[in-house]
Structure formats: structure tokens, C-alpha cells
Amino acid sequence: MVIFMEGNPFKRFLARNVLLTHEVAEKLNVSRQRISILHKEGELVPIKSTANGSVYLLQDVLRFMEKKGMLPRYENPTPPKYACETSGTHENIAYANKHIGQLNSIERVSIFFEQIDAAVENYFLPLEKYRYGDLISLSIPHMVIRDSDGNEMWLPGCNCGYGGTGPHGSEKVLQLIGVPKALRENVFYHPVVKYVKNENGNWEVNVRKSEFDFRSISSIDDLEAAQANMYWHQGRLTLLQDKRYSRSKPQHVLEKYWAFIPHPIEYILFSEDEQAIDNGFFDPSNQYGHKHGAYRLIIRDYSGRQLWLDPYIAKNKSLVKQPELKDILEVCGFDIGKEKSDQKLSRWLELLLKKVEPSEPIVGRRHPF
């Protein structure tokens, strides 16, 4: 989702909120045939349907997912039954050759170019041996194979989206599974590729672009320098603004990684670095030390994910005169100045104007949809 960049607002709205049948199938992790069945049963009704396909409203799909308990929540990640521990593609192929027969009927395969796409779909495990304060590094696969019993095989060395060794490894594993050659070719051309067996036992493929594939961003674009790092923090999948880059402004990080928190429901704002550190919102591995490793603005999503930002907050200016902070909160849908929580924000900032540090962080909330 592009939120700060210029362009036709109506076109941007349509791009974000209208889905074709194959996009809905990819979002629900089911076959297109299954979407047709849900349509016929009246459970998921398109806003327009023609002989060439159907068009769905994102809000209707989200309500369906909420009703069915399908919206992702990130609690207690479960280790897969089979996982290759090395990232070498040839080792991953050998591992699949050895263990693929131990899976039951394989029903789904997901392949990602960017690991963050896999993590957003709940394919990750915290690695306790790589802990930095409350931040824990993650193990994330590029390829996930799932059978009819829910058992999974994770392969970190087989990916997609280009013509290199990783996608060729994925193609070989797909051949082992029995995916037809015409469908296997997709791994070389798309950053997210998913194979699903339909009700007739035939493989279908869904492909899409990745919101986190930044290969096309120019080196002179402000977004190119906006970097973020992913961790597990106190039971939440967490993305941190990388503050080592001078051009990495929090607005650019939010714009670039918006798909990580598409439905913000809460923000937490700390008055100073020490308050953020006391609450565990800092990166102790930061090369500039603990004080500059603090994050004073936390944006939380409906899914449970959170984005840490560090906008400049002046102690001698009102909210109106702090456009960086104001823009971030408004873009996330927090109606500054109208909701009770934002009235609290105004009073919280008034204390800073009087050079009095608020004893508690300010918390604002909103409905996600």
C-alpha cells in the first residue's frame, strides 16, 4: 500500500481494496474452485461477476476471514515436523528426497522470494540462542510443503522469483511432489507462488507480486534507504526501523513496509528514550548504544504484528507543529483530535510543552476495518 506517494487516490483505493478470484484464493490459501463453491453457497459474494471472472471487495473477504477465524494471529509458533537446517539449495533437495515420502498426501506448497512474506503467513520460529534483550532472531523458510494431516516441511534454500539456483531447487522439489511441468515454471517468474490441490485432486497455481519485493526501487529513491529488521518480541512478530541509515525516516519505513501492519489498531507513544527502554522497546544490539536504540512509537496491527518507529518528538511544540508524528498517526487511521485517546495525546503533549515528563506512555486505539 502506497500511503505517502502522489497519484490518483481513487486508483490507489481500487488497487488496495478490489480483488480478483485468484487473489482471493491466494489470500485464503484455497483453490479457485473452492472460491467458486463459496460463491455458489452465498458465503462469499462478489461485487461483480461475469463469464470472465468475479471481483470481490477486500472488506467482504476480511469479514469472511474474521467470521471463519482465518485472520492470522501470531501466538506460539509451532515447529514443523520436517525442517532442513541448512540454507544450501543442494542440501535442501537432498533433504526433500529423503523425507518427502514420510508426508501424507501433499495438498499445498508455498514458495517465497522474500522471507518476510513467509513470516507474515506465520511461517517462522524464534531462535532463543540468538536473543538480544527482548528481541529474538527468527528462522524463516522460503518453501513450505503441507500434507493432509497438517504436517509441514520447511526448506530455507528453495525459493522463487528469478532464474537462479534457489528456484531451480524449488522446481526439482515440485517435480518430486508431482506438480506438472507447466505449473512448475512459475517459480522462475513470480516472488510468491502457491500450489493447491483442488477438490478433483488436480494442482492449481496462484501467483502474486510481493509487497516486500523492493528490487525495482531506485538507489536514489528515499525508500531504498528505509530499512527494517524483523524479530520476535514479547510474543509478537516485530519489525524495527533500522536507524543506522541517515535517510531512513520513519515515514519512509512505514510507507515501504505498510503491508506488515495493514490494519493498525493501536499505537503506544513514549515520552523519552528511557521510558521506552524501561518498557523493553529498544534494540541492545544497536551500535550507538542503548539510548539511541530506543523506539518511542509502536504501531500494532490487528494480526498482532507491530512496527517500531522513532520519529522526532519535540518537547517544546504542540502536535500541530510536529508534522512527522501527526502524519504517521493519521496515515494509520488514528483520528487525531476527535477520539478520547487522542484528546489524551493532546494533554500528554501539553505536559511535554511544560517540560514535565508524563509518567505513563500514551496509548491510542481504533477499529481495524
C-alpha positions, 0 to 999 in steps of 0.5 A: 500500500502506497500511503505517502506517494502522489497519484490518483487516490481513487486508483490507489483505493481500487488497487488496495481494496478490489480483488480478483478470484485468484487473489482471493484464493491466494489470500485464503490459501484455497483453490479457485474452485473452492472460491467458486463453491463459496460463491455458489453457497452465498458465503462469499459474494462478489461485487461483480461477476461475469463469464470472465471472472468475479471481483470481490471487495477486500472488506467482504473477504476480511469479514469472511476471514474474521467470521471463519477465524482465518485472520492470522494471529501470531501466538506460539509458533509451532515447529514443523515436523520436517525442517532442513537446517541448512540454507544450501539449495543442494542440501535442501533437495537432498533433504526433500528426497529423503523425507518427502515420502514420510508426508501424507498426501501433499495438498499445498506448497508455498514458495517465497522470494522474500522471507518476510512474506513467509513470516507474515503467513506465520511461517517462522520460529524464534531462535532463543540462542540468538536473543538480544534483550527482548528481541529474538532472531527468527528462522524463516523458510522460503518453501513450505510443503503441507500434507493432509494431516497438517504436517509441514516441511520447511526448506530455507534454500528453495525459493522463487522469483528469478532464474537462479539456483534457489528456484531451480531447487524449488522446481526439482522439489515440485517435480518430486511432489508431482506438480506438472511441468507447466505449473512448475515454471512459475517459480522462475517468474513470480516472488510468491507462488502457491500450489493447491490441490483442488477438490478433483485432486488436480494442482492449481497455481496462484501467483502474486507480486510481493509487497516486500519485493523492493528490487525495482526501487531506485538507489536514489529513491528515499525508500531504498534507504528505509530499512527494517529488521524483523524479530520476535518480541514479547510474543509478537512478530516485530519489525524495527526501523533500522536507524543506522541509515541517515535517510531512513525516516520513519515515514519512509519505513512505514510507507515501504513496509505498510503491508506488515501492519495493514490494519493498525489498531493501536499505537503506544507513544513514549515520552523519552528514550528511557521510558521506552527502554524501561518498557523493553522497546529498544534494540541492545544490539544497536551500535550507538548504544542503548539510548539511541536504540530506543523506539518511542512509537509502536504501531500494532496491527490487528494480526498482532504484528507491530512496527517500531518507529522513532520519529522526532518528538519535540518537547517544546511544540504542540502536535500541530507543529510536529508534522512527522508524528501527526502524519504517521498517526493519521496515515494509520487511521488514528483520528487525531483530535476527535477520539478520547485517546487522542484528546489524551495525546493532546494533554500528554503533549501539553505536559511535554510543552511544560517540560514535565515528563508524563509518567505513563506512555500514551496509548491510542486505539481504533477499529481495524476495518 
